[in-house]
Amino acid sequence: KSKINDRERLEMKKYCNHDRKHTMHKETR
């Protein structure tokens, strides 16, 4: 369970980062 959670957390972080970058780009534009 711990291993799976770690993997999901990493993916979530990556996804969140992508979303944040996308939003920032939209605001700048």
N, C-alpha and C positions, 0 to 999 in steps of 0.2 A: 504494500500500500504506500509506504513512504517513497519508494522509487517512482511509482506512478504519479504520485502527487508532485514530486519534484519536476517531472517531465511536463506535467500540465502547467505548473507554475511558470516554467520557462516559456512555454508557448504563449501563455496569457500575457506575460511581460512583453514578449516580442509583439504580440497583437496590439497591446495597449500603446506601445511606443509607436507603432505604425499609425495608429489612429491619431495619436497626438501630433505626429509630424504632418499628417494629412490636414488636420484642422489648422495647424499653424500656417501651413502653406495657403490654405483657403483664406484665412484672415489677412495674411500679408497681401494676397492678390486682391 
